[in-house]
């Protein structure tokens, strides 16, 4: 974990409530896709944990969905704003365990860490299939970005306005050759993907309300087959075999 100041370089609106933020700063503490940062906002007691979408040596990219006053303030920050950031938090996905043809499954804002993951997997010679789920076509984002990586891209929308009508699990059933999943999204989606019989193994990114964000307060503990684990410190990535519902 490292505490440092990052400078907001630009903000781009992707949908009605989803934004891309690029910040410049020291990213040396970030070691794997799937980790997150914890951002201090002026006048707010608790930091806001945000999953890392992608990063370079000197820049950090975040996808932020507005869900309350804190995230609304964050996306309204003007370029040049300095933000106090804890970086390199949590563990990350381990692409080496995923084999040559895994499926990356994301729902809504949960697709954020999958972009940096997909890029690094492609660079390593892996060929992931990316399955993304949204409520409707107007809620979809980052499709061109994933396609530009050369990934096979499958889309599901609940209303059928784009891609397959249904859920991300319906997309995964169409690729029976994929038996390993790396997944991030809302809890009902994680549970549904976890239950698919074709997926013999996988890694799942969990969310929880956090106090400190680095394992001290124990406020984000959840039960696993190996006892209670802290989502912020021992997670957010958990392996399929250790998850209990």
N, C-alpha and C positions, 0 to 999 in steps of 0.2 A: 504494500500500500504506500502511496506517496501523495502528499498534500502539496498542491501548487496552484498558481494562478494561470488560467487559460483566458484567451481573448477571443470573443465571438467575431468571426470573420464574415459570415453571411448566414441568412435564414431563407429557406425556400419552402413555400407552401405546396404540399403535395395533394391534399384533399381538404375537405371542409375543416377537419380537426387534426390533421397530421402534418408535421413539418420536419424538414431536414435542417439540422444545424451543423455548421462546421466551425470548430474552435482550434486555434493554434496554441501550442504549449508543449510541455515535456510529457511524452507518452511512454517513457522508458519503463514504467511499471506495468504496462499492459503486455501480457505474454501470450494470450490465446483468445480466439473468438469465443464469445459467450460470457466474458467478464462484463462488469458494469462500472460506472462511475457514480459518485454521490456528490451532488451539486448544492452548494449553499446559496440561498436566495436572500437578499437583504430583508430583514424584518421577519424572517421565518425561522422558527426554532429548529425544526427538523430539516435535514437535507433531502433532496429529491433523488432517489436512485433511478438511473437511466441506463438501459442496456446499450453497449457499444455496437454500433453498426459496422464501422470500419475505422482503420487508423493507419497513419504513416509515422515516420520518425518524429515529425513536428506538427502533426494535425490529427484531430479527432473528429469523427463524424457520428452524429446521433440522429435517430429518428424519434420524434417526440409526439405523442398523442395528448391533446388537451383533455384532461379529465377533472381538473379542479383549478383553484385559484393559482396554485404554485406553478403548474405546468403552463397555465395561461400567461403568467408573468414571464416565464422563461422564454417562450416563443416570441414574446413582444420586446425582448431586449434588443437594443440597437447595436449594429456593428461597432466594435471598439469597446463594448462592455467587458469588464474583467470579472471573471467568475472564479470563486474558490472551489476547487475540485479535488476530491479524493479519487485517485485512479488506481487501476490494477486490483480491483476488489473481486472477491469470489474466485472460484475455479472456472475453467473454460471447457469447451468441447475438445475432445481428443480425436482428430481426424484419422490418426493412424489406426485406430481400433475399428474404423468403419468399413474397411474393405474397399474394393475398387468401384462398386456401383451402389452406394447407399441412396436413400431418399432423405431429403431435407424437407421437413414439414413445418409450415408456419401458418398461424392464423392471426389476421389483423396486425396490430403493432408488434406481435410476436415474430414477425418475419425479420425484424431489424438485425439481430445477430447472425442470421443465416446468410446475409449478403457477404460480410467479411469472411465467414466460414467457407462459403462457396468459392470465393476468389482464391483462398489459400489452398483449397482442395484441388481446384483446377491447376494451379501452379505446381502442385505436387504430382500431377498426372492422374488424379482421380476423376471420375466422371459421375458426379451426383445428379440425380433427378430432383428437381425442386417442385414441390407441391404446395401451393398457397391457397388459403381460403379467405374469402371476404363476404360481407353481407350482400353487397351489390357491386356492379361495375363502377359506380361513382366512388366507392370506398377503396378501390384497388390502387395500389401504388408500387413503384419500383419494378414494374414488369420489364420495361426496357433495360433497366440496369442488370437484372438477372439474365435476360436474354443476351446481352452484350458479352457476358462471360462464357457463352457457348453452352449453357446448361439446357438440358431438356426441361421445359417449363410446363407445368400442369396447373390450371386454375379452376377453382370451384367458387360459385357464389350461391348464397342461400336462395335467392330469387331467380336464378338462372339467367341473369342479364349478361353474364360473361362466363365462358367456359362451361364446365359441368354444373348442372343444377344439383346442389346438395352441399356436401361438406368435404373437407380436405381428405377425410378417410375414403370417400368415394373415388378420389383421384388415385390414392395409394393402391386401392384394389385393382386398378387398371395396369399396375406395374408389378406383377407377381414375382418377377425376377429380383426385385428389391426386398431383402429380408432384414436390413439394418436401417434404423431411423435415427436421425438427429432432429429434435423437435422442440419448438418453442411456440407458446400460445396460451390462451385462457385454459383454466383448469379442466372444464368439461372436454375440451379438445384433446388435452394431454391424456385424459382417461380413455377417451374413445380410441385414440391412436395406440395407446398401450395395449388395448384389448384385441387388436387385429391379430389373428392367428398367424398370418404370414410373416410378421415381424418377430424374429427370434431373439433379437437383441437391439439395444439402442441407448441413446442418451437424451434426457429430457430436462429442459430448462424450466425451473419453477419460479413463481413470484410469491412474495409474502410482504406484509407490512413490516417495515424495518424502523428501528430506532437509530442505532449507531451505524449500521452498515458494515461493520468489520468484526463482529462476533463477540463483543463485550457484553451486550445487554441481554442476549438470549431471547429477544422478543420475536424472532422469526423462526423459532424451532418448529420442526414438523416431524412426525413419526416416520421411521423407515424400518426395514427388516434388521438393520444394524443399530437400532436405538434411535434416539432423537438426534436430528442434525439441524444445524443452523443454515438457513437458505443463503444468508449473506456470506458465510465463511466456508462451510462445508459444501455448499452449492454455489451458484444456483443449478449447476448441472448434477443430476443424479442418474444412475444407471438403472436400466429397466428392472434388473433382478432385485434391486433393493427398495423399490417403490411399493408402498402400501396405500390403499385408498380408503 
